[in-house]
Amino acid sequence: MASADYGRPNSLSDHERKNLAILEVIRRGKSVSRTDISRVTGLNIVTVSNYINDYIQKGLIVEKGYDSSTGGRRPTIVELKSDYTHVIGVELGINWIRTVLTDLEVNIIASSKKERPREDAETVINCVGSSIEEVLKASKLEKSKIKGICVAASGLVDKEAGTVHSTIGTVSVSMPINLSLNRKFGIDTFLENDATAAAYGEWALTLDTDTKVMLYMFSGVGCGIVINGEVFRGATGIAGETSLRDHLEPTDLWIGRLSALGPWAFHLGIPDDVKARIKEGADTKISKIAKNPDDVTLEMVFKAAKENDKVAVEAIERAGSTLGIRIAFLVNLLNPDVIIIGGGIEQAGSVLLDSVRRAVKRWAFEEMAEVVKIIPARLGDSSVSVGAATLVIRNVFSRI
């Protein structure tokens, strides 16, 4: 499996594109007829039948009963043989390493969660390897039954070198993760950015195929882009960074404590906002939960906001407004029909989302702001690892 060009539009041949289109319709539809597939994909029925017959011979697809008929011969129903092969998706996050082993319908067979080591790159890779060993053991599957592994990492991912320039608080992985895991398990392995993996997972598992342009905001630190079902990676494979390389000077554009274009923490500065309010003497339930202001966490703020704590609600609303300005710029630039808020920040609920929506409505052009739907991520804590698994499945489908 060539990781450098994985998933780029130009890397797929016409045959591979047809494979992917047909098999995605079957996966999403569970039980569909050749006529259904032809209608959704736009491929003629003869082409669809030829591909389906090939899949049946390979054991990837099975025929199962008949569909209702409006006249003439009843069409046969085809289904994906979900256990034809299995895949592994890994999230190499800031704090956690989450790993899932799934079948081709993205049913999770086994999972693992480990705290990410803070030591050197070798320790991080060994921990990823240990998590993969755990899911293999739990699934009771042989390595030969696993078609591929995708490691989706936070930070700047160099797919060709197999390295990750990590974000603040983690060590960079300067050793080739993909080659290390390939040697260890004998399974094709590739790297991906965490926001990109989560974006594709949300598109593949929660949205309709007619979604033209989808953006996945991984909190405020990154953005996954899916256009017409294709992951957009840019010229060198790292598109989606929504901030400038370095912090701006104080003379540049700032919004409260955050620069509009500078790098942000994944928590959007919400805990810092609350800490400052507590030190100013604000009355909040959070001061009773945290022993001192420096102990305030994002989870504490979210919990207090659900209990209508004014300080918590206002902090989340300010963060949502700030995030909304950045999103409004992307709305004007890319004219998406769906924007998904994820990365954990969506757990703030409607307080954050409504604030984001108000800001987008204010700052984006009306014609584009009225079209875009801003919704929370639906895959939860598993969004990155499951998204990574869907990317391996995409590769299986296209190159069957």
Secondary structure, DSSP 8 states (H G I E B T S, - for coil): --STTTT-GGGS-HHHHHHHHHHHHHHHHSEEEHHHHHHHH---HHHHHHHHHHHHHHTSEEEEEE---SSSS--EEEEE-TTS-EEEEEEE-SSEEEEEEE-TT--EEEEEEEE---S-HHHHHHHHHHHHHHHHHHHT--GGGEEEEEEEESSEEETTTTEEE--TTS--B-S-HHHHHHHHH-S-EEEEEHHHHHHHHHHHHHS-TT--EEEEEETTTEEEEEETTEE---SSS-TT--S-SS---TTS-EETTEESSS---TTTTHHHHHHHHHHTT---THHHHSSSGGG--HHHHHHHHHTT-HHHHHHHHHHHHHHHHHHHHHHHHH--SEEEEETTGGGGTHHHHHHHHHHHHHHS-HHHHTT-EEEE-SSGGGHHHHHHHHHHHHHHHHT-
